[in-house]
């Protein structure tokens, strides 16, 4: 391996850990804003508003403005991105509400389920194959979800909505021929008018706090880079490292979310703890399967490169 490729691999690994660490610690941002007087809908509004200019800067840096203009001229592409906007807006809204209403543990469960749900979606929609590790991981996760429902006394709606909305979002973005940064900017531009209208209404009626003083304004502005930066790091890493490795690292985010929820004093009953044990078991099996597939691919590549 050359020094250049080694440096690229190291940078990609750092970017991957960085994006998932930021996603995992994001509840702290929303909890801090909530403690400062922000309601969940006000946080969501400012997330939609301030993410747009940051996303625009990234698109300019990546020289993808032509993709954005082309997408707006193509009704089919714009229609798919409008649907992905509804899904990501729903995901953001539920996540912000969960982290500001003592439900971060339930939110973390959703992001443990998400990669396992992606396997099922791949099997169903894209005719991808699922090995014994995949079936075992999905089975353990299913048991965990049932136990979580028993512990909560209701279905874990927050977990399920987050997992399903993000999985569906991933399917749509996989099909739309637009780069990650350009697509995010279009989604932000579609969301921004609603966020701006809501933020303006809250300010007009005296219910908003974002413009009360400079500190509150900084809290609101922080939503822009906090939303866009992790995605930019993810997009950069995904192009430079195996998806199996990225799939392993992605469990860092819900693990940190879980830790934040416990730190915040959210209730963790014995049955609920057992449900997470099954979820963690499914995640471990998923990661083990991904690692073994990666090693098998490397061996096959090495064997094919040997002289006959």
C-alpha positions, -999 to +999 in steps of 0.1 A: +000+000+000+014+034-009+018+062+016-009+082-002-035+053-001-026+047+035-032+084+043-065+082+025-076+051+044-067+067+077-085+099+068-116+080+057-116+060+089-113+092+109-142+108+089-164+077+094-158+078+132-163+115+132-197+115+115-211+087+136-197+103+168-214+136+159-247+118+151-244+099+184-238+130+205-264+152+187-290+146+215-268+167+237-273+197+213-311+193+213-312+187+251-292+219+256-315+239+234-345+224+252-330+234+285-325+270+271-362+272+264-365+259+228-395+237+220-390+206+197-408+223+168-387+255+171-355+233+171-368+215+140-377+248+123-342+262+128-326+230+118-344+233+085-336+269+080-299+270+090-290+237+073-297+252+039-269+278+038-244+253+052-254+227+026-251+254-001-215+261+009-207+224+006-223+222-028-203+252-040-171+236-026-179+203-044-189+222-076-222+204-077-244+234-084-251+220-119-267+189-103-289+210-082-301+231-111-306+199-132-327+183-105-350+213-103-355+211-140-364+174-139-399+168-125-393+131-118-361+137-099-376+166-080-406+145-071-385+117-057-365+143-037-397+158-024-407+124-011-372+120+005-377+154+020-409+143+037-392+112+051-361+130+064-382+158+078-403+132+096-371+115+109-357+148+121-389+158+138-394+125+156-357+124+167-358+160+180-390+153+199-376+121+214-343+136+226-362+165+242-388+143+259-368+117+277-370+092+249-334+091+237-331+054+246-361+046+224-345+067+196-312+048+199-331+015+195-344+028+161-309+034+148-298-001+160-327-015+140-320+006+109-290-014+094-308-047+101-340-033+084-318-022+055-308-059+050-345-069+049-353-041+024-323-051+003-336-087+002-371-075-007-366-047-032-331-054-046-331-092-045-299-091-024-289-123-006-289-126+032-266-151+048-271-169+081-255-140+100-281-116+085-311-138+094-297-144+129-292-106+134-327-098+122-341-125+145-323-112+176-334-076+167-370-088+163-369-103+198-354-071+212-383-050+196-409-073+211-393-071+246-390-033+242-428-032+235-435-053+266-412-031+287-429+001+274-464-013+275-469-002+239-451-007+205-418+013+204-433+038+179-404+062+180-379+034+173-400+020+144-407+054+128-370+064+129-359+031+115-385+029+088-383+065+077-345+064+074-345+030+056-371+044+031-351+076+028-320+055+020-339+035-007-351+067-024-317+084-023-301+052-037-324+054-068-321+092-074-291+101-095-279+131-073-248+133-051-253+134-014-245+171-009-266+182-038-295+161-027-293+174+008-293+210-004-324+204-024-341+188+006-331+217+028-344+242+002-377+224+002-379+223+040-366+258+046-398+278+037-418+257+062-391+261+089-388+299+082-426+303+084-428+285+117-399+303+132-414+336+121-447+327+135-432+317+169-412+350+170-443+371+160-465+355+187-438+357+214-435+319+217-400+316+202-367+321+220-342+320+192-339+358+188-342+367+225-304+372+229-271+363+212-268+330+232-301+317+220-293+328+185-261+308+186-280+277+198-303+281+168-274+287+143-256+256+156-284+234+140-270+242+105-235+227+108-247+200+132-271+188+105-248+191+075-213+183+088-219+147+097-235+139+064-206+156+046-181+134+065-202+103+058-203+110+021-166+116+020-158+084+039-183+062+020-164+069-012-131+058+002-137+028+024-156-006+022-193-004+030-189-034+053-164-015+074-187+016+074-216-007+084-196-019+115-187+017+125-223+029+122-233+012+155-212+039+173-240+064+168-268+045+186-243+034+213-235+070+221-272+079+219-279+051+244-251+064+267-265+099+265-300+086+274-287+068+305-266+098+315-297+120+312-315+097+337-340+081+314-356+050+329-339+017+321-360-012+336-346-047+337-368-059+309-358-029+288-322-036+295-327-072+283-343-059+251-312-039+244-291-070+251-309-088+222-305-057+200-268-055+208-265-092+200-281-086+166-257-057+160-227-079+170-238-107+147-243-082+119-208-067+124-193-102+126-209-113+094-198-080+077-162-086+089-161-122+077-175-113+043-148-086+040-121-111+049-135-136+024-134-109-003-098-101+005-088-138+004-106-142-030-089-111-043-055-123-031-060-158-046-070-143-080-039-122-080-015-151-075+004-162-106-006-195-122 
